[in-house]
Amino acid sequence: MNLSDLSPQNNELIEIQCNDRWSVYQRLQELGIPCWCSYYQPLKVQIRSVAAAIQIWSVFRQMKVSRPVLIDHLEYCWQ
């Protein structure tokens, strides 16, 4: 997915299959990003903007990357 191709008039729908889909679903709901999740089905997320795409990427990264890697990245950003 190319983030530069996304715009508010270009709604993208992605499906994600992962073990953490309920946690991801809850976080995306908190952020106001449209998403749907049924039992034994992939999480479907609607991307309406570049900002939403970045937030989705961030949520998935937090779920999949180990805590030490996240800490290292945060410390790098502070420098």
C-alpha positions as CSV (number, residue, x, y, z in Angstrom):
1,M,0.0,0.0,0.0
2,N,1.4,3.4,-1.0
3,L,0.4,6.0,1.6
4,S,0.7,8.8,-1.0
5,D,-2.2,7.3,-3.0
6,L,-4.6,7.6,-0.1
7,S,-6.9,10.5,0.2
8,P,-10.2,11.2,1.9
9,Q,-12.1,10.5,-1.4
10,N,-10.1,7.3,-1.9
11,N,-11.5,5.0,0.8
12,E,-9.4,1.8,1.1
13,L,-10.6,-1.3,2.9
14,I,-8.1,-3.8,4.2
15,E,-8.5,-7.1,5.9
16,I,-6.2,-8.2,8.7
17,Q,-5.9,-11.7,10.1
18,C,-4.0,-11.9,13.3
19,N,-4.3,-13.3,16.8
20,D,-4.6,-9.9,18.4
21,R,-7.4,-8.7,16.2
22,W,-9.8,-8.0,19.1
23,S,-7.2,-5.8,20.9
24,V,-6.5,-4.0,17.6
25,Y,-10.2,-3.6,17.0
26,Q,-10.8,-2.0,20.4
27,R,-7.9,0.5,19.9
28,L,-9.0,1.4,16.4
29,Q,-12.6,2.0,17.7
30,E,-11.1,4.3,20.4
31,L,-9.3,6.2,17.6
32,G,-12.6,6.6,15.6
33,I,-11.3,4.5,12.7
34,P,-14.1,2.4,11.1
35,C,-13.5,-1.3,11.5
36,W,-15.5,-4.5,11.8
37,C,-14.6,-7.8,13.4
38,S,-16.7,-11.0,13.5
39,Y,-15.9,-14.4,15.1
40,Y,-13.4,-16.4,13.1
41,Q,-13.2,-13.7,10.4
42,P,-10.5,-11.2,9.6
43,L,-10.6,-7.7,11.0
44,K,-11.7,-5.3,8.3
45,V,-10.5,-1.7,8.5
46,Q,-11.5,1.3,6.4
47,I,-8.7,3.7,5.6
48,R,-10.1,7.2,4.9
49,S,-7.0,9.3,5.1
50,V,-3.2,9.2,5.4
51,A,-3.5,10.0,9.1
52,A,-5.7,7.0,9.6
53,A,-3.3,4.8,7.7
54,I,-0.4,5.9,10.0
55,Q,-2.5,5.3,13.1
56,I,-3.4,1.8,11.8
57,W,0.3,1.1,11.2
58,S,1.2,2.3,14.6
59,V,-1.5,0.2,16.3
60,F,-0.3,-2.9,14.5
61,R,3.3,-2.1,15.2
62,Q,2.6,-1.9,18.9
63,M,0.9,-5.3,18.9
64,K,3.6,-7.1,16.9
65,V,6.9,-5.6,17.9
66,S,8.6,-6.5,21.2
67,R,8.7,-4.1,24.1
68,P,12.5,-3.7,23.9
69,V,12.3,-2.7,20.3
70,L,9.6,-0.1,21.0
71,I,11.7,1.3,23.9
72,D,14.7,1.6,21.6
73,H,12.6,3.4,19.0
74,L,11.2,5.8,21.5
75,E,14.7,6.6,22.9
76,Y,15.9,7.1,19.3
77,C,13.0,9.6,18.7
78,W,13.9,11.6,21.9
79,Q,17.4,12.2,20.7
